[in-house]
Amino acid sequence: MPSKASPAVEDAPVVVAAACDGACRGNPGPGGWGALLRFSDGRVEELGGSEAQTTNNRMELSACLALLERLQQLPRAQGLAIRTDSKYLIDGFTRWINGWKRKGWRTASGSAVLNRDLWEALDAARLPDVARGTFQYRPSGYFKHGATVDSAGELGVQTFDGVRELKAILLKDQCKVAYN
């Protein structure tokens, strides 16, 4: 049965797999992020963005935020997991964030939480059916093989090359990928 805040149309395709990743050339440096959604009818939706000067962690968080915001609008399969190669994202979202909030957005050592703006947005974008424990860690090689952020065209737009590898993974494994 699909999960979604608003009623789902019977037999409408549901999201069965989701993955996100971010990258940066230099840290800080130009960076990009990608996210993919695979639907029960086999269709794949790609999301992506970039920043001229950023960090890898900001790109990882931006990818997840865009993914969660898009998932809010779509019917989802029960047990949907978000695949990522970012332990920073997984640990922050599932273990650290409640402590940070209790401590006024301070870490255990008392310093300010980095990327607070994105963490607050991620916390606000939580989905009840895609909650704690629904992230699946995949080593970076699982998503991309040496993928970097490359310039795309004369405008110097940054794109995340790993999106192609994410798409291949989601298409290759078909429906079982959502439950592995």
C-alpha positions as CSV (number, residue, x, y, z in Angstrom):
1,M,0.0,0.0,0.0
2,P,1.4,3.4,-0.9
3,S,2.1,6.0,1.7
4,K,1.4,9.7,1.2
5,A,-0.1,12.6,3.0
6,S,-2.8,13.0,0.2
7,P,-4.8,10.1,-1.2
8,A,-3.1,8.1,-4.0
9,V,-4.8,7.2,-7.2
10,E,-5.4,3.5,-7.5
11,D,-2.7,1.8,-9.6
12,A,-0.7,5.0,-9.9
13,P,3.1,4.3,-10.0
14,V,4.7,4.5,-6.5
15,V,8.3,5.3,-5.6
16,V,10.1,2.0,-4.9
17,A,13.7,3.1,-4.7
18,A,15.5,6.4,-3.8
19,A,19.1,7.4,-3.7
20,C,21.1,10.6,-3.2
21,D,24.7,11.7,-3.4
22,G,26.8,14.8,-3.4
23,A,30.3,15.6,-4.5
24,C,32.8,18.4,-4.5
25,R,36.0,19.2,-6.4
26,G,38.2,20.5,-3.6
27,N,36.6,20.9,-0.2
28,P,35.5,23.7,-0.4
29,G,35.2,24.0,-4.1
30,P,32.6,23.7,-6.9
31,G,30.1,21.0,-6.0
32,G,27.0,19.2,-7.2
33,W,24.4,16.8,-6.0
34,G,22.1,14.2,-7.5
35,A,19.1,12.2,-6.4
36,L,17.1,9.6,-8.1
37,L,13.7,8.1,-7.7
38,R,12.6,4.9,-9.3
39,F,8.9,4.2,-9.7
40,S,7.0,0.9,-9.8
41,D,6.4,1.3,-13.5
42,G,10.2,1.4,-14.2
43,R,10.3,5.2,-14.7
44,V,13.3,7.0,-13.2
45,E,13.2,10.7,-12.1
46,E,16.5,12.6,-11.7
47,L,17.1,15.6,-9.5
48,G,20.3,17.6,-9.4
49,G,21.9,20.9,-8.5
50,S,25.2,22.6,-8.0
51,E,27.0,25.4,-6.2
52,A,30.1,27.3,-7.3
53,Q,31.7,27.3,-3.9
54,T,30.6,24.7,-1.3
55,T,31.6,21.6,0.7
56,N,31.0,17.9,0.1
57,N,28.9,17.7,3.2
58,R,26.6,20.5,2.1
59,M,26.1,18.7,-1.2
60,E,25.3,15.4,0.5
61,L,22.7,17.2,2.7
62,S,21.3,19.2,-0.3
63,A,20.7,16.0,-2.2
64,C,18.8,14.4,0.6
65,L,16.7,17.6,1.2
66,A,15.7,17.8,-2.5
67,L,14.8,14.1,-2.4
68,L,12.7,14.4,0.8
69,E,10.9,17.4,-0.6
70,R,10.1,15.6,-3.8
71,L,9.0,12.5,-2.0
72,Q,6.4,14.6,-0.1
73,Q,4.5,15.0,-3.3
74,L,4.6,11.3,-4.4
75,P,3.0,8.0,-3.4
76,R,5.7,5.8,-1.8
77,A,6.0,2.0,-1.3
78,Q,6.0,0.9,2.3
79,G,9.5,0.4,3.6
80,L,11.1,2.8,1.2
81,A,14.7,3.3,2.1
82,I,17.0,6.2,1.0
83,R,20.3,5.0,-0.2
84,T,23.4,7.1,0.4
85,D,27.1,6.9,0.8
86,S,27.2,9.6,3.4
87,K,27.6,8.4,7.0
88,Y,27.5,12.1,8.0
89,L,24.0,12.4,6.6
90,I,22.8,9.1,8.1
91,D,24.3,9.7,11.6
92,G,23.2,13.4,11.7
93,F,19.7,12.6,10.6
94,T,19.2,9.5,12.8
95,R,21.4,10.0,15.8
96,W,22.8,13.5,16.3
97,I,20.1,15.9,15.4
98,N,17.9,15.6,18.5
99,G,21.0,16.2,20.7
100,W,21.9,19.2,18.7
101,K,18.4,20.7,19.0
102,R,18.4,20.1,22.8
103,K,21.8,21.8,23.1
104,G,20.7,24.9,21.0
105,W,22.4,23.6,17.9
106,R,25.7,22.9,19.6
107,T,27.8,19.7,19.2
108,A,28.9,17.5,22.1
109,S,32.1,19.6,22.3
110,G,30.1,22.8,22.5
111,S,30.9,24.2,19.0
112,A,28.2,25.4,16.6
113,V,26.7,22.7,14.4
114,L,28.0,23.1,10.8
115,N,25.4,23.3,8.1
116,R,22.7,24.2,10.6
117,D,20.5,25.7,7.9
118,L,20.4,22.4,6.0
119,W,19.9,20.3,9.1
120,E,17.0,22.4,10.1
121,A,15.5,22.1,6.7
122,L,16.0,18.3,6.6
123,D,14.4,18.0,10.0
124,A,11.4,19.9,8.8
125,A,11.2,17.8,5.6
126,R,11.0,14.5,7.6
127,L,8.3,12.1,6.3
128,P,6.5,9.9,8.8
129,D,6.9,6.8,6.7
130,V,10.5,7.5,5.7
131,A,11.9,8.1,9.2
132,R,14.6,6.9,11.5
133,G,16.3,3.7,10.3
134,T,15.3,4.0,6.6
135,F,18.6,5.1,5.3
136,Q,20.8,2.4,3.8
137,Y,24.5,3.0,3.6
138,R,26.2,2.1,0.4
139,P,30.0,2.7,0.0
140,S,30.9,5.5,-2.4
141,G,32.0,2.9,-5.0
142,Y,28.5,1.5,-5.0
143,F,27.2,4.7,-6.6
144,K,30.0,6.0,-8.6
145,H,33.5,5.1,-9.7
146,G,35.7,8.1,-9.2
147,A,32.8,10.4,-10.1
148,T,33.7,14.1,-9.7
149,V,32.0,17.4,-10.3
150,D,32.6,18.5,-13.9
151,S,32.0,21.7,-15.8
152,A,29.1,21.3,-18.2
153,G,29.2,23.8,-21.0
154,E,30.6,27.3,-21.4
155,L,28.4,28.7,-18.6
156,G,30.5,26.6,-16.2
157,V,27.4,24.9,-14.8
158,Q,28.5,22.2,-12.4
159,T,26.9,18.7,-12.7
160,F,27.2,15.6,-10.6
161,D,28.5,12.7,-12.7
162,G,27.4,10.1,-10.2
163,V,23.8,10.5,-11.2
164,R,24.4,8.2,-14.2
165,E,25.8,5.5,-11.9
166,L,22.9,5.9,-9.5
167,K,20.5,5.5,-12.3
168,A,22.2,2.4,-13.5
169,I,22.1,0.8,-10.0
170,L,18.4,1.6,-9.6
171,L,17.5,0.2,-13.1
172,K,19.7,-2.9,-12.7
173,D,18.2,-4.1,-9.5
174,Q,14.6,-3.3,-10.4
175,C,12.1,-3.5,-7.5
176,K,14.2,-5.6,-5.1
177,V,16.6,-2.6,-4.7
178,A,14.0,-0.9,-2.4
179,Y,14.1,-3.7,0.1
180,N,17.7,-4.9,0.1
